[in-house]
Amino acid sequence: MADSSHRQRFTGFLPNSGFSLLEFLLVLVLIGFLLAVILPRFQRATTASRFAEVRHQATEISSFINQWTDDQVRAQLSDTSFLPKDFLMEKISTANNNFRSEPLHRRYTGSDNFNGVEMLISPDDIPRNPFNQASFLNPVNDDRKIIPSLNPGLIYLTSFRETKRPGGDRGLRFFYLVFTGTDSDLRDSQLGSWYGGMDDEVESGIRRGVLVNRYPDTPYRPSRVRDERWR
């Protein structure tokens, strides 16, 4: 009898210990509020982490660009005097096409012009865009039509010329890698944006990117002698 009374008291306690509908809705509202606060912060942290990875990979790519320009300078004909700046900015080829070099300047790293740079990188060390997990040297990370691209994390080689110095010094040309962001440009919905105040034309914005190198801004000279092998 005591056991039966105990069971009745116990079972009678359960309904009184449950959540009411109002309390349940209140819990849902609280959870929704927490998610609304936490998720954007988590997304911003994730995006910032990805862009930190892009900058790191851009630094790695810059070292291979310098190696590529050094190789191009060494491979030129003995009677020519192309400089690293020339190989970055100009299209160079011989009349018989035994030697060709396409400019990297004002190109995304996904451009075919970066194929020579890609050949210097071990397949195990290929830098990948954290926004699409594809190699930065893959055509998927190129955009021939839109600068800046709507696709985030694309790396682009640009430069600015330092103001001419007194005394006839032509100054220097600085080459930087800048990369695209995630926010669309408010001035034109058809354009993307550069990350973190970067820019492909304005010096202050270019300097926010990753420095590749700087070279004397000497005029482009196809050859020391006037022959028809270079055009």
N, C-alpha and C positions, 0 to 999 in steps of 0.2 A: 504494500500500500504506500509505503514511504517512497519506493522507487517510482511508482506511478505519479505521485504528487510532484516528485522532483522533475520527471520528464515533462509534466504539464507546465511547471514553472519555467523550465528551460526553453521549451518550444514557444511558450508565450513571450519570451524575451526577444526572439529573433526579429519579428516585425518592427519592434520599437527601435532596434539598433541599425536598421537600414537607412540609406540615403533617401531623402524626399526628392521629388522632381525638381524643386527649386534649388536644393543643394547640388544636385547633379548638374543642372544647367550652369550654376555658379562655377563649378569645377571646370566645365568645358570652356567657359569664358576666360577663366584664369589661364588655362593651358594655351588657348588661342592667343592671349596677350603675350605670354612668355615666348611663344613661337614667333610672333610678330617682331619681338625685340631681338631675339637670339639669331634667327635665320639671316636677316640682312647683315648682321655683324659677321656671321660665319661666312657668308658669301663674299663680303668685302675682304675678309682675311684670306680666303681662298684665292680670290683674284689678285690680291697684292702678292701672295706667294708665287703665283704663276708669273707675274711680271718680274719678280726678282729672279726667277729662273730664266726668263727671256734675256734679262740684262747679263746674267752670268754666261749664257750661251753666246750672246753677242760679243762678249769679251773674248771667248774662245775663238769665234769665227774671225775676229779682227787679227788674231795672231796668224791664222792661216792665210788671210788676205795679204799680210805683209810677206809671208813666205812665198806666196804666189807671185807677187810683184818682183821680189828678188830673183826668182827663177826666170821670169820673163826678161829682166834686164840682162842676166847672164846668157840667155839663149839668143839674144839678138845678134845680127851680123856685126863683124868687127869694124866696119866702116860706118856704123850708125851710132847715134848717141841718145837714144830714147831714155828718159828718166822714169822712175817709178810712177810719178804723177801722170806721165803720158799714158802708161799702160792702164792706169785706173780710169782715165777720162776719155781716151781716144780709141778709135778703131784703127788697128795697125795690121797691115798684111803685105806680103811680097807679091810681085807680079806673077810668080809661078806658084803662089799659095803654099810654099814650103813652110811658111811661118805666118800664123794668124793670131790676132789677139783682139778680143772684144772688150769694150769698156764695161766696168762694173759700176761706175758712177751713175747715180740716179736710176738704180735698178734694185729690185727686191732680191734677196738672196736665193729665192726660188727660180730666178731667171736662168735660162740656159747659159748666159754669160758667166755664171759662177761654176760651170762644170769643172774648170781647171782647179778651182779651190776645193771642190768636193773630192777630187781625185787625191788630194793630199791628206784626207782624213780617213783614218781607219774605220771600217764598217762598224766596229764595236763602239766607236766614239762619236758616231754621227750625232750632231746636236738636233734635238727635236723640239718643236713648238708645243708647249704644254697645253695650248688651247685646242689642238687637233691631233697631237701625238705623231704628226708627220715630220720628217726631216725638214729642217729649215732650207735645205738645198733642193727639196722636191718642188716640182712645178705647182703643187697645190698651195704652196706658200709664196706664190707670185701673183701679181695683179697688174696686168698690162694696161688696164683702162682707168683705174681709180687710184689717185694719190691724194690723201692717204686712203688706204683701203678700208672697206667696212669690216674686213676680217681682222680679228685682234691678234697681236703678237707677231705680225709680219715685220721682218727686219729690212731696212732700206739704207743704202749707202748714199750719203750726201756730203757736201763740203761748203766751206765759205772761204773767201779770200781775205786775208788780213789787210787792213788799210796800208797803202804804200808808205814806206818809211822815208824820212829825210835822207838826203845824200845819195839818192838814186837806187836805194834798195827796194826791190819790187815786193818785199814782204814774203809771207808764207801762205800756203793753202793748207787748211786743216780738213782732214777727212774724218767723218763720224758716222757711226751706225745709229739710226733712230728707229723706233718701232711703233706700230699702230696700237691704239687703245681700244676700249670697249664702248665708249660713248659716241653716239653719232654727233656730227657737227651741226650745231643749231642753225648755222647760217645756210646750210644746204643739206637737205635730207638725203641727197644722193652721195654724199661724201662721209667718210669715217673721220676719225680724229687721231692725232698723235698722242702717245701716252705721256702723262706727267708734264705737260707744257712743252714737249718737244716740237720741233718744226723742221721742215726740209729746206727752208730758204732763209729764215731769219737767224742771225748768228747766235743770239741769246737762247733761242730754242734748240738750235743744233748742238750747242755746248751741253745741253742736258742729256745728250746721248752718250755713246761709248766711243772714246777716241780711238781711231785706227792708227793714224800717223800724221805727220806734218812734213811738207816738202817745200823747197823754194819755188815760188810761183813763176818759174821761167817760161818763156814762150814755147809752144809746141814746135819742134823742129824735126821734120821727117828724116833728114839725113845730113851728114857732114858734107857730103859731095852730092852734086846734082846728077844722079843717075836715075834710071827708070825702074829700079828694082823695088822701090818703095812707092806706094801711092796712098 
